[in-house]
Amino acid sequence: MSASSLDVTADVPDGDYDVIVDQIELTATPALVWHLRIADGPYAGRQLWKRRLVTELTRAAIRDDFEKCGVALETCFQVPRGLDQLSGLRVPVMKRTQDCSDVKVHIQWPAEASPL
C-alpha cells in the first residue's frame, strides 16, 4: 500500500507502538486530546488518539503522562506550557480495547523520550 493511499484512521490492533506526538489539544471541556502517529512497523503513519478529561481525579495521571514524556509539571496549571514541549517526541504507548469499543491508549515509561 502506498503512503498516499494509507487510511490513517483505519483500525489499529491492540499492541505496543512507538508513536510521534503530532499535537496535544486542551479543549474547552476541559480535556487533553493527544494526536499520535505510529512511527514505524506495519501500521506506520496510522493515527491513535488519547483522551483524558482534566479533573481533580485525573491530575496525577496527567502529570505522570507528561513525566513519561520527559516534561516535569509541578501543577496542572503548567499543562498549556508543557504542550509545546511534547510536539514531535517519540514515545512508547500501549493500545488496549476493552468491552469491544472502549479504546485506551496508555503512555509507557520509555528507555528515553527522544525528540525526532
JOKACOR-V426020 format. One record per residue. N is the residue number from 1. RES is the residue in one letter. PSI is psi in whole degrees, 0 to 359 (* if undefined). D_FIRST is the distance of its C-alpha to the first C-alpha in Angstrom with 1 decimal. Layout:
BEGIN
N|RES|PSI|D_FIRST / N|RES|PSI|D_FIRST
END
This chain:
BEGIN
1|M|129|0.0 / 2|S|158|3.8 / 3|A|327|6.6 / 4|S|336|8.3 / 5|S|3|6.5 / 6|L|128|6.6 / 7|D|100|9.7 / 8|V|344|11.9 / 9|T|0|14.6 / 10|A|152|13.1 / 11|D|137|15.4 / 12|V|130|15.5 / 13|P|158|17.7 / 14|D|144|21.0 / 15|G|184|21.3 / 16|D|134|22.1 / 17|Y|148|19.8 / 18|D|129|20.5 / 19|V|160|20.0 / 20|I|131|21.0 / 21|V|107|23.6 / 22|D|319|22.6 / 23|Q|152|25.7 / 24|I|125|28.4 / 25|E|141|30.4 / 26|L|108|33.9 / 27|T|172|34.4 / 28|A|348|37.8 / 29|T|316|37.8 / 30|P|143|37.9 / 31|A|155|34.7 / 32|L|129|32.2 / 33|V|113|28.6 / 34|W|127|26.2 / 35|H|112|22.8 / 36|L|143|20.7 / 37|R|126|17.3 / 38|I|129|15.9 / 39|A|324|16.3 / 40|D|180|14.4 / 41|G|188|13.1 / 42|P|343|10.3 / 43|Y|17|11.0 / 44|A|135|11.4 / 45|G|341|11.8 / 46|R|155|12.6 / 47|Q|146|16.2 / 48|L|154|19.4 / 49|W|140|22.8 / 50|K|126|26.2 / 51|R|134|29.2 / 52|R|122|32.8 / 53|L|147|35.9 / 54|V|107|38.5 / 55|T|173|41.7 / 56|E|323|44.6 / 57|L|338|43.0 / 58|T|357|39.6 / 59|R|317|41.0 / 60|A|320|41.1 / 61|A|323|37.5 / 62|I|314|36.4 / 63|R|319|38.4 / 64|D|316|36.9 / 65|D|315|33.3 / 66|F|318|34.3 / 67|E|321|36.2 / 68|K|336|33.2 / 69|C|5|31.4 / 70|G|15|34.5 / 71|V|114|36.2 / 72|A|129|39.6 / 73|L|130|41.1 / 74|E|325|44.7 / 75|T|163|44.5 / 76|C|344|41.9 / 77|F|344|43.5 / 78|Q|359|41.6 / 79|V|311|38.2 / 80|P|323|37.7 / 81|R|323|38.5 / 82|G|340|36.1 / 83|L|315|33.0 / 84|D|329|32.6 / 85|Q|339|33.0 / 86|L|339|29.9 / 87|S|128|27.4 / 88|G|352|25.0 / 89|L|148|26.1 / 90|R|121|23.9 / 91|V|152|25.3 / 92|P|141|24.7 / 93|V|161|24.4 / 94|M|124|24.7 / 95|K|129|23.2 / 96|R|138|25.3 / 97|T|130|25.6 / 98|Q|143|29.2 / 99|D|39|30.6 / 100|C|340|27.3 / 101|S|352|26.6 / 102|D|97|28.2 / 103|V|129|25.5 / 104|K|135|27.0 / 105|V|121|25.5 / 106|H|127|28.1 / 107|I|132|28.4 / 108|Q|159|29.3 / 109|W|117|31.9 / 110|P|166|30.0 / 111|A|316|31.5 / 112|E|138|31.4 / 113|A|123|29.7 / 114|S|139|28.7 / 115|P|156|27.8 / 116|L|*|24.8
END
